[in-house]
Amino acid sequence: MYKYLTDNDYRKQASNYYDIIKSTINVFEMMEQIPHYAQILQLFKSLVISNNTFASKSRLINKLLSNSDNVNDKQLNGVIKYVDKLNTLSFMRTLTPIAVN
C-alpha cells in the first residue's frame, strides 16, 4: 500500500493490471476518480510519509547518541535541531525546481 500511495508509476501499473483482470469494477480507478476517496488516500499518504519521517528522525537521533553515556537537555536539543536541519535539507533536495517564465 505504501508503494501504491507514494509511487505514481506503480499506481498506474496496478490500475492497468487490475483493469485486465477485473470482472466488473476497477477499484483503483474508483479511488482516483471519486473525489472524497482520492482525498482520503492523499491524507493517508501524508500520514504514512510523516510517520516514516518521525521514525527515521528517531533512529538518527538514537544513532547519534548511541556512543554517549550522559546527555544533558542542551545537548539533546542541539542534536534534535541538527537532525531537523538534515531532514529539511533532504526534503529540499527532492523538490523539483519550478520554472519561471
Phi and psi in degrees as GROMACS dihedral restraints (atoms count N, CA, C in turn):
[ dihedral_restraints ]
;  ai    aj    ak    al  type     phi  dphi    fc
    3     4     5     6     1   -59.9    20    10
    4     5     6     7     1   -46.5    20    10
    6     7     8     9     1   -64.4    20    10
    7     8     9    10     1   -38.7    20    10
    9    10    11    12     1   -60.3    20    10
   10    11    12    13     1   -40.3    20    10
   12    13    14    15     1   -76.0    20    10
   13    14    15    16     1   -31.2    20    10
   15    16    17    18     1  -104.2    20    10
   16    17    18    19     1   -13.5    20    10
   18    19    20    21     1  -119.6    20    10
   19    20    21    22     1   106.3    20    10
   21    22    23    24     1   -62.0    20    10
   22    23    24    25     1   -38.9    20    10
   24    25    26    27     1   -63.4    20    10
   25    26    27    28     1   -44.4    20    10
   27    28    29    30     1   -62.2    20    10
   28    29    30    31     1   -39.8    20    10
   30    31    32    33     1   -60.9    20    10
   31    32    33    34     1   -44.0    20    10
   33    34    35    36     1   -64.9    20    10
   34    35    36    37     1   -41.9    20    10
   36    37    38    39     1   -62.2    20    10
   37    38    39    40     1   -43.2    20    10
   39    40    41    42     1   -62.5    20    10
   40    41    42    43     1   -43.3    20    10
   42    43    44    45     1   -65.4    20    10
   43    44    45    46     1   -43.7    20    10
   45    46    47    48     1   -64.0    20    10
   46    47    48    49     1   -42.4    20    10
   48    49    50    51     1   -64.7    20    10
   49    50    51    52     1   -43.9    20    10
   51    52    53    54     1   -64.6    20    10
   52    53    54    55     1   -32.9    20    10
   54    55    56    57     1   -61.9    20    10
   55    56    57    58     1   -32.7    20    10
   57    58    59    60     1   -72.1    20    10
   58    59    60    61     1   -41.3    20    10
   60    61    62    63     1   -98.0    20    10
   61    62    63    64     1    -3.2    20    10
   63    64    65    66     1   -66.7    20    10
   64    65    66    67     1   161.1    20    10
   66    67    68    69     1  -100.5    20    10
   67    68    69    70     1   -52.0    20    10
   69    70    71    72     1  -130.3    20    10
   70    71    72    73     1   -45.8    20    10
   72    73    74    75     1  -123.4    20    10
   73    74    75    76     1   135.8    20    10
   75    76    77    78     1   -93.5    20    10
   76    77    78    79     1   103.9    20    10
   78    79    80    81     1   -61.9    20    10
   79    80    81    82     1   -38.0    20    10
   81    82    83    84     1   -64.5    20    10
   82    83    84    85     1   -40.7    20    10
   84    85    86    87     1   -64.5    20    10
   85    86    87    88     1   -39.8    20    10
   87    88    89    90     1   -61.4    20    10
   88    89    90    91     1   -42.7    20    10
   90    91    92    93     1   -62.6    20    10
   91    92    93    94     1   -33.3    20    10
   93    94    95    96     1   -81.0    20    10
   94    95    96    97     1   -33.7    20    10
   96    97    98    99     1   -89.8    20    10
   97    98    99   100     1   -29.0    20    10
   99   100   101   102     1   -84.5    20    10
  100   101   102   103     1   116.4    20    10
  102   103   104   105     1   -53.9    20    10
  103   104   105   106     1   -44.3    20    10
  105   106   107   108     1   -71.4    20    10
  106   107   108   109     1   -31.0    20    10
  108   109   110   111     1   -67.6    20    10
  109   110   111   112     1   -41.8    20    10
  111   112   113   114     1   -61.2    20    10
  112   113   114   115     1   -40.2    20    10
  114   115   116   117     1   -69.6    20    10
  115   116   117   118     1   -37.1    20    10
  117   118   119   120     1   -63.5    20    10
  118   119   120   121     1   -43.0    20    10
  120   121   122   123     1   -63.0    20    10
  121   122   123   124     1   -39.5    20    10
  123   124   125   126     1   -63.5    20    10
  124   125   126   127     1   -41.8    20    10
  126   127   128   129     1   -63.5    20    10
  127   128   129   130     1   -44.8    20    10
  129   130   131   132     1   -61.8    20    10
  130   131   132   133     1   -41.6    20    10
  132   133   134   135     1   -59.1    20    10
  133   134   135   136     1   -44.7    20    10
  135   136   137   138     1   -61.2    20    10
  136   137   138   139     1   -41.2    20    10
  138   139   140   141     1   -65.4    20    10
  139   140   141   142     1   -42.0    20    10
  141   142   143   144     1   -64.5    20    10
  142   143   144   145     1   -44.7    20    10
  144   145   146   147     1   -65.7    20    10
  145   146   147   148     1   -42.8    20    10
  147   148   149   150     1   -67.4    20    10
  148   149   150   151     1   -36.1    20    10
  150   151   152   153     1   -62.8    20    10
  151   152   153   154     1   -43.1    20    10
  153   154   155   156     1   -65.1    20    10
  154   155   156   157     1   -35.4    20    10
  156   157   158   159     1   -65.0    20    10
  157   158   159   160     1   -45.4    20    10
  159   160   161   162     1   -65.1    20    10
  160   161   162   163     1   -38.5    20    10
  162   163   164   165     1   -65.2    20    10
  163   164   165   166     1   -43.1    20    10
  165   166   167   168     1   -67.7    20    10
  166   167   168   169     1   -35.8    20    10
  168   169   170   171     1   -62.6    20    10
  169   170   171   172     1   -45.3    20    10
  171   172   173   174     1   -62.8    20    10
  172   173   174   175     1   -43.6    20    10
  174   175   176   177     1   -62.8    20    10
  175   176   177   178     1   -41.2    20    10
  177   178   179   180     1   -66.5    20    10
  178   179   180   181     1   -42.0    20    10
  180   181   182   183     1   -61.6    20    10
  181   182   183   184     1   -45.5    20    10
  183   184   185   186     1   -61.9    20    10
  184   185   186   187     1   -39.1    20    10
  186   187   188   189     1   -66.5    20    10
  187   188   189   190     1   -42.5    20    10
  189   190   191   192     1   -65.5    20    10
  190   191   192   193     1   -31.4    20    10
  192   193   194   195     1   -97.7    20    10
  193   194   195   196     1     2.7    20    10
  195   196   197   198     1   -64.3    20    10
  196   197   198   199     1   -29.0    20    10
  198   199   200   201     1   -93.0    20    10
  199   200   201   202     1     1.3    20    10
  201   202   203   204     1   -99.5    20    10
  202   203   204   205     1   132.6    20    10
  204   205   206   207     1   -83.8    20    10
  205   206   207   208     1   -53.9    20    10
  207   208   209   210     1  -119.5    20    10
  208   209   210   211     1   119.6    20    10
  210   211   212   213     1  -121.1    20    10
  211   212   213   214     1   124.9    20    10
  213   214   215   216     1   -85.4    20    10
  214   215   216   217     1   173.0    20    10
  216   217   218   219     1   -61.6    20    10
  217   218   219   220     1   -38.2    20    10
  219   220   221   222     1   -64.1    20    10
  220   221   222   223     1   -43.4    20    10
  222   223   224   225     1   -65.8    20    10
  223   224   225   226     1   -42.5    20    10
  225   226   227   228     1   -62.0    20    10
  226   227   228   229     1   -44.0    20    10
  228   229   230   231     1   -61.7    20    10
  229   230   231   232     1   -38.0    20    10
  231   232   233   234     1   -63.9    20    10
  232   233   234   235     1   -42.4    20    10
  234   235   236   237     1   -65.2    20    10
  235   236   237   238     1   -42.1    20    10
  237   238   239   240     1   -62.6    20    10
  238   239   240   241     1   -43.9    20    10
  240   241   242   243     1   -63.3    20    10
  241   242   243   244     1   -39.4    20    10
  243   244   245   246     1   -62.1    20    10
  244   245   246   247     1   -45.7    20    10
  246   247   248   249     1   -65.4    20    10
  247   248   249   250     1   -39.2    20    10
  249   250   251   252     1   -60.3    20    10
  250   251   252   253     1   -41.8    20    10
  252   253   254   255     1   -65.5    20    10
  253   254   255   256     1   -39.6    20    10
  255   256   257   258     1   -62.5    20    10
  256   257   258   259     1   -42.8    20    10
  258   259   260   261     1   -64.2    20    10
  259   260   261   262     1   -40.0    20    10
  261   262   263   264     1   -63.5    20    10
  262   263   264   265     1   -45.6    20    10
  264   265   266   267     1   -62.7    20    10
  265   266   267   268     1   -40.8    20    10
  267   268   269   270     1   -61.7    20    10
  268   269   270   271     1   -42.7    20    10
  270   271   272   273     1   -64.4    20    10
  271   272   273   274     1   -43.3    20    10
  273   274   275   276     1   -62.5    20    10
  274   275   276   277     1   -33.4    20    10
  276   277   278   279     1   -69.5    20    10
  277   278   279   280     1   -24.7    20    10
  279   280   281   282     1   -83.7    20    10
  280   281   282   283     1   -12.6    20    10
  282   283   284   285     1   -72.6    20    10
  283   284   285   286     1   143.5    20    10
  285   286   287   288     1   -86.9    20    10
  286   287   288   289     1   129.5    20    10
  288   289   290   291     1   -60.4    20    10
  289   290   291   292     1   143.8    20    10
  291   292   293   294     1   -93.7    20    10
  292   293   294   295     1   126.6    20    10
  294   295   296   297     1   -79.6    20    10
  295   296   297   298     1   129.3    20    10
  297   298   299   300     1  -108.2    20    10
  298   299   300   301     1   124.6    20    10
